[in-house]
């Protein structure tokens, strides 16, 4: 059942939010995420609910929205333990899917069918690949902020919800050359973008699209200017030293597709 109903007044994508369901799913996502930390599992939240938990701008208009599921990333070495942890938390594994795709992804269902959990193993592979090995520990129940940002910036066929999530991250967290639970590590983003022209091209395109999103939906009461942060990051990406592979691929440019589609990933 969807947790949003159409309304005529302006709001997040023109929909009202079912506050009760929103509270339930975000509280449950946090319970699972913190439980994973307490259990010593390399299992962390990602996606929209992770941004909701880390970024206050995502909890108020114009960026507040509903969530139909939540997503996790797990280290391959902890995948079996994570499956047992989720089962103990009440979630039923989708046995056929997990048997076929368990090396890359795992799916679990709420005991009452209220929302699914999708778990990626070691990496997120959508429009581009993000290697998460060695980055799924630490005290936060979510991915590190730079990785959360990358999971949104990598989407080629990006929508308003993903652009809004980028706005929220950049509005609530400083970008700096360090990695801690409250900071977006510029070095992580620059390092990935400087080695992969295609990923860099998608990141730059989405940062510019996010700037346009802010013009239509400026965040309210945020500690940082997301446009200024996006422009600063774009300037850093432009001047950062690039790998030989980046330069070779840049000469080809858009004549060859540089991103994957959901169909590519599925096969």
C-alpha positions in Angstrom: 0.0 0.0 0.0 1.4 3.4 -0.9 1.8 5.9 1.9 1.0 9.0 -0.1 -2.2 10.5 -1.3 -2.7 13.3 -3.9 -3.3 16.8 -2.7 -3.8 20.1 -4.5 -1.5 22.1 -2.4 2.3 22.3 -3.1 4.4 19.7 -1.3 7.0 17.0 -1.9 6.3 16.1 -5.5 2.7 17.2 -5.0 1.8 14.6 -2.5 0.8 14.6 1.2 2.8 12.4 3.5 1.3 9.7 5.7 3.1 10.8 8.9 2.3 7.6 10.8 3.8 5.3 8.1 6.7 7.7 7.7 7.5 7.5 11.4 7.1 3.7 11.4 9.4 3.0 8.5 12.1 5.5 9.5 12.1 4.2 13.1 12.3 0.6 11.8 15.2 1.5 9.5 17.0 3.1 12.4 16.3 0.1 14.6 17.8 -2.2 12.0 20.8 0.1 11.3 21.7 0.6 15.0 21.1 -3.0 15.7 23.7 -3.9 13.0 26.2 -1.5 14.6 25.6 -3.0 18.0 26.0 -6.5 16.6 29.3 -5.6 15.0 28.0 -6.3 11.5 29.4 -4.5 8.5 25.8 -3.7 7.5 24.7 -0.1 6.9 21.7 1.8 5.7 21.7 3.5 2.4 19.1 5.2 0.2 16.3 7.7 1.1 15.8 6.5 4.7 19.5 6.9 5.4 19.4 10.5 4.1 16.3 11.1 6.3 18.2 9.9 9.3 21.3 12.0 8.6 19.9 15.1 7.1 17.2 17.3 8.9 16.3 19.0 5.6 14.9 15.7 4.4 12.3 15.8 7.2 10.6 19.1 6.4 9.1 20.7 3.3 9.8 21.1 0.5 11.9 17.9 0.7 10.0 15.7 3.1 8.6 12.6 1.4 7.4 9.1 1.9 9.4 5.9 1.7 8.2 2.6 0.5 11.2 0.5 1.5 14.7 0.8 2.8 18.0 -0.4 1.6 21.2 -1.8 3.1 24.7 -2.6 2.1 26.7 -5.5 3.6 30.2 -6.7 3.4 30.4 -10.1 1.7 32.2 -11.5 4.7 29.2 -10.6 6.9 26.4 -11.5 4.4 25.5 -14.8 6.1 25.5 -13.2 9.6 23.4 -10.3 8.3 20.8 -12.6 6.8 20.5 -14.3 10.2 20.3 -10.9 11.9 17.5 -9.8 9.6 15.6 -13.0 10.1 15.9 -12.6 13.9 14.6 -9.1 13.5 11.4 -10.6 11.9 12.2 -10.3 8.1 11.6 -13.2 5.8 14.2 -13.9 3.1 13.0 -14.2 -0.5 14.6 -17.6 -0.9 14.4 -18.0 -4.7 15.8 -14.5 -5.3 18.5 -14.9 -2.7 19.6 -18.3 -4.1 19.9 -16.8 -7.6 21.4 -13.4 -6.8 22.8 -13.7 -3.3 26.4 -13.0 -4.4 25.3 -9.5 -5.4 21.9 -8.8 -3.7 19.6 -10.1 -1.0 15.9 -9.4 -0.5 13.8 -9.6 2.6 10.2 -9.0 3.3 8.4 -7.4 6.3 6.5 -10.1 8.2 3.2 -8.3 7.5 4.2 -7.3 3.9 4.5 -3.6 4.8 7.8 -2.9 3.1 10.8 -4.9 1.6 14.5 -4.6 2.4 17.0 -4.7 -0.5 20.6 -5.5 0.5 23.5 -5.0 -1.8 26.7 -7.0 -1.2 30.1 -5.2 -1.3 29.1 -2.7 -4.0 26.3 -0.7 -5.5 26.0 -1.2 -9.2 23.5 0.8 -11.0 24.3 3.5 -13.5 27.9 3.3 -12.2 29.7 1.0 -9.8 30.5 2.1 -6.2 32.9 -0.2 -4.3 31.9 -0.2 -0.7 34.5 -2.8 0.6 36.1 -1.6 3.8 33.6 1.2 4.2 30.8 -0.5 6.0 32.0 -0.2 9.6 32.1 2.7 12.0 29.7 4.1 14.5 26.9 5.4 12.2 24.0 3.1 11.1 24.3 4.6 7.6 26.9 4.6 4.9 29.4 7.4 5.2 28.1 10.7 3.9 30.4 10.8 0.8 29.1 7.3 -0.2 25.5 8.3 0.4 26.1 11.3 -1.9 27.7 9.1 -4.5 24.8 6.7 -4.5 22.6 9.6 -5.6 25.1 11.3 -7.9 25.7 8.1 -9.9 22.1 7.9 -11.1 22.0 8.8 -14.9 18.2 8.7 -15.2 17.8 10.8 -12.1 14.4 12.0 -10.8 13.2 14.7 -8.5 13.4 12.5 -5.4 17.1 11.7 -6.0 17.9 15.3 -6.8 16.1 16.3 -3.6 18.2 13.8 -1.6 21.4 15.4 -3.0 20.1 18.8 -2.0 19.5 17.6 1.6 22.9 16.1 1.9 24.6 19.3 0.6 22.4 21.6 2.7 23.0 19.8 6.0 26.7 18.7 5.8 29.9 20.5 5.0 32.2 19.2 2.3 35.8 18.9 3.5 39.0 16.9 3.1 38.2 14.6 6.0 36.0 11.7 6.8 33.8 11.7 9.9 30.1 11.0 10.5 29.0 14.6 9.9 31.2 15.6 6.9 31.2 14.7 3.2 34.7 13.7 2.4 35.7 15.5 -0.8 38.6 13.2 -1.3 36.4 10.2 -1.7 34.3 11.8 -4.4 37.3 13.3 -6.2 39.2 10.1 -6.1 36.4 8.2 -7.8 35.6 10.9 -10.3 39.2 11.4 -11.3 39.7 7.8 -12.2 36.5 7.3 -14.2 35.4 9.8 -16.9 32.0 8.3 -17.2 31.2 8.5 -13.5 32.7 12.0 -13.4 30.5 13.1 -16.3 27.4 11.8 -14.5 28.4 13.4 -11.2 29.0 16.8 -12.9 25.7 16.6 -14.8 23.7 15.8 -11.7 25.3 18.5 -9.6 24.2 21.0 -12.3 20.7 19.5 -12.3 20.6 19.8 -8.5 21.4 23.5 -8.7 18.3 23.8 -11.0 16.3 21.9 -8.4 17.2 24.3 -5.7 16.0 27.2 -7.8 12.5 25.6 -7.8 12.6 24.2 -4.2 15.0 26.1 -2.0 15.7 24.4 1.3 14.5 26.1 4.5 16.7 26.7 7.6 19.7 24.6 6.4 23.2 25.3 7.7 24.8 25.2 4.3 24.1 26.6 0.8 23.8 23.5 -1.4 24.4 25.5 -4.5 27.6 27.0 -3.2 28.8 23.5 -2.1 27.8 22.0 -5.5 29.7 24.7 -7.4 32.8 24.3 -5.2 32.7 20.5 -5.8 32.4 21.1 -9.5 35.4 23.4 -9.5 37.4 20.8 -7.6 36.5 18.0 -10.0 37.4 20.2 -13.0 40.9 20.9 -11.7 41.7 17.6 -10.0 44.5 15.5 -11.7 43.0 12.8 -13.9 44.1 9.2 -14.5 45.4 8.1 -17.9 42.2 6.0 -18.3 40.0 9.1 -17.6 41.9 11.1 -20.2 41.6 8.3 -22.8 37.9 7.8 -22.2 37.3 11.6 -22.3 38.5 11.7 -25.9 35.7 9.3 -26.8 33.2 11.3 -24.9 29.5 10.7 -25.4 30.0 8.8 -28.7 29.9 5.7 -26.6 27.5 5.2 -23.7 29.3 5.7 -20.4 26.6 4.5 -17.9 24.7 1.3 -17.4 20.9 0.9 -17.5 18.8 -1.2 -15.1 18.5 -3.8 -17.8 22.3 -4.0 -18.1 22.6 -4.5 -14.4 19.9 -7.0 -14.3 21.6 -9.2 -16.8 
